[in-house]
Amino acid sequence: MIHVELTREEAWPDEAWEQRALAATRAAVAHTPHGELLTTRAAVEVSVRLTDDAEVHALNRQYRGKDKPTNVLSFPMVQPDLLATVSQNSDDGELLLGDIVLAHGVCAREAAERGIAVADHFTHLVVHGTLHLLGYDHMTDEEGDAMEEIERAALADLGVADPYLIRED
C-alpha cells in the first residue's frame, strides 16, 4: 500500500495537495513494472515536501552541484535493483521509497508560462518525481522517451493533458 506524507510551507496555497500527490504517485507506479507496490501489505511511503525556491535552490546546489532552483528534486531511498524484492520481503513492514521536493515559485512560473493550472503542473511533477524514485532517468534520449511515455499514460489516467504536446500558437 502506498502512502504519501506531505509537508507544506506557506508559499503553497491551500489545496488538496496530499490527495493529488497520492493519486499522482499511484498512477506513476501503476504504469511501471513495480505496480505490485500498490497492493503489497508493506507500508510504502513517499515523502512530498512543498517548499519555496530558496530551499530547493540550496538542495539543488548541495546534492546536484547546480546553483539554481529547479521545479522538482527526487531523493530515492531504495536502489532500483532492490525494488523488485520489496513486496516479497516486506510483508507487513515499512519502506520509505524516497522524498520529492517541489519549489512553489518555479512551479507557479512554469505553469503560467504553459497556460496550465498549478495543480496540473504539480501532478505532472509528482509523477515525474515518483518515476525517479523508481529508478527512471532522462540522461539519454532513450531514457527520456521511456519516462515521458509513462508520464503521459499516468497523467491521462488522472485527466491531466499531455505536458509534452507541442503547441503551435
Secondary structure as UniProt FT lines:
FT   STRAND          2..8
FT   TURN            10..11
FT   HELIX           17..30
FT   TURN            33..34
FT   HELIX           35..38
FT   STRAND          43..51
FT   HELIX           53..64
FT   STRAND          72..76
FT   HELIX           80..85
FT   HELIX           86..89
FT   STRAND          94..103
FT   HELIX           104..114
FT   HELIX           118..133
FT   TURN            134..135
FT   HELIX           141..157
FT   TURN            158..159
FT   TURN            163..164
//
